[in-house]
Amino acid sequence: EAIEADLDAFIERRARGAKSGRDRANDEEAYWRARDRRQARARRLENAREWVAHYGGLALYHHDLAARCAEKRDRVRELIKELEANDKGGTAA
């Protein structure tokens, strides 16, 4: 009976050890999954910031381009006014 009691105690210790090993494995897996989620969230945030910078640069470029086009439009309007004034003055070629 003493041998059986020792054997039962040994089996119980092994079972407790195996369970704690499973718990450690589950905890470790949960840690890695959480770490992966944090890294993915950080990547998404960084990508979003990069897109903001990209579109901000495009907006500035197009704003400057629109301003240059408006200046050219105004110069052409002035040229048209000058040409029309010359035509009214009788200096048409």
C-alpha positions in Angstrom: 0.0 0.0 0.0 2.9 2.4 0.7 4.1 1.8 -2.9 0.6 2.5 -4.3 0.4 5.7 -2.2 3.8 6.8 -3.4 2.8 6.1 -7.0 -0.5 8.0 -6.6 1.4 10.9 -5.1 3.9 10.8 -8.0 1.1 10.8 -10.6 -0.7 13.7 -8.8 2.5 15.7 -8.8 3.0 15.0 -12.5 -0.6 15.9 -13.3 -0.2 19.2 -11.4 3.0 19.9 -13.2 1.5 19.2 -16.6 -1.4 21.5 -15.8 0.8 24.3 -14.7 2.9 23.7 -17.9 -0.3 24.1 -20.0 -1.2 27.2 -18.0 2.3 28.6 -18.7 1.9 27.8 -22.4 -1.5 29.4 -22.5 -0.1 32.5 -20.8 2.8 32.7 -23.2 0.5 32.3 -26.2 -1.7 35.1 -24.8 1.3 37.3 -24.3 2.5 36.8 -27.9 -1.0 37.4 -29.3 -1.3 40.6 -27.3 2.2 41.7 -28.5 1.2 41.0 -32.1 -2.0 43.1 -31.7 0.0 46.0 -30.2 2.5 45.8 -33.0 -0.2 45.7 -35.7 -2.0 48.7 -34.0 1.3 50.6 -34.0 1.9 49.8 -37.7 -1.6 51.0 -38.6 -1.1 54.2 -36.6 2.3 54.8 -38.3 0.8 54.1 -41.8 -2.1 56.5 -41.0 0.4 59.2 -40.0 2.3 58.7 -43.3 -0.9 59.0 -45.3 -1.7 62.2 -43.5 1.7 63.6 -44.4 1.4 62.4 -48.0 -2.0 64.0 -48.5 -0.9 67.1 -46.7 2.0 67.4 -49.2 -0.3 66.9 -52.1 -2.7 69.5 -50.8 0.1 72.1 -50.5 1.4 71.3 -54.0 -2.1 71.6 -55.5 -2.8 74.8 -53.5 0.5 76.3 -54.9 -0.4 75.0 -58.4 -3.8 76.6 -58.2 -2.3 79.9 -57.1 0.1 79.8 -60.0 -2.7 79.0 -62.4 -4.8 81.9 -61.0 -1.9 84.3 -61.5 -1.5 83.1 -65.2 -5.2 83.5 -65.7 -5.1 87.0 -64.4 -2.1 87.9 -66.6 -3.9 86.5 -69.7 -7.0 88.6 -68.7 -4.9 91.7 -68.5 -3.4 90.9 -71.9 -6.9 90.5 -73.3 -7.9 93.8 -71.8 -4.9 95.4 -73.4 -5.6 93.9 -76.8 -9.2 94.9 -76.6 -8.2 98.4 -75.7 -5.8 98.6 -78.6 -8.5 97.3 -80.9 -10.9 100.0 -79.8 -8.2 102.6 -80.3 -8.1 101.8 -84.0 -4.7 100.3 -84.0 -5.8 96.9 -85.2 -3.5 95.3 -87.6 
